[in-house]
Amino acid sequence: HADGLGIYGHDGISFYTSQLERARILSSGGITFNGDTATANALDDYEEGTWTPTLPSGGSITIYTATYTKVGRKVTAYCYVGATPTNDNYIFYIGGLPYTAPNNSNYYAGGSLSYSGSENTSSLGSPLVLYNNTVIYFHYLTGSGVQVKNNQFGGRTVPMILQVHYDAA
């Protein structure tokens, strides 16, 4: 193998420097690095887009922006919304994430709530992604494990800037 580009009919395309393979485009699809040829380790997906946040437990939502990036199975979803949940005892969810989280009750993924208007951000805790679902929920930071309900907001519109990081199923 020499420096430069190697093209092989059954292995794909390989790139070398200093006579070492640095990257390979697999014939089955995906990119591997530093001589790794395992399909399971291949970077086989990259995507950027928008998503549509919803309030599945009721209410209305204004979407200022909602974007996501997916690299392999890793998803980062961001949104800036004005949420007006119904004033009831249902769990407060923001739905519509672009991918479903893994179906594993021991799977936990979260993110950060960086702005919530006059609502006390620390009282809401961090956003969490519900397993086997496309929704975000919140736990109170009291150690009780109690989920935030719609009536926490008393029918008010709450601006929220948040992001979550999770695996796609």
Secondary structure, 3 states (H helix, E strand, C coil): CCCEEEEECCCEEEEEECCEEEEEECCCCCEEECCCCCHHHCECCEEEEECCCECCCCEEEEEEEEEEEEECCEEEEEEEEEEEECCCCCECCEECCCCCCCCCCCCCEEEEEEECCCCCHHHHCCEEECCCCCCEEEECCCCCCCECEHHHHCCCCEEEEEEEEEECC
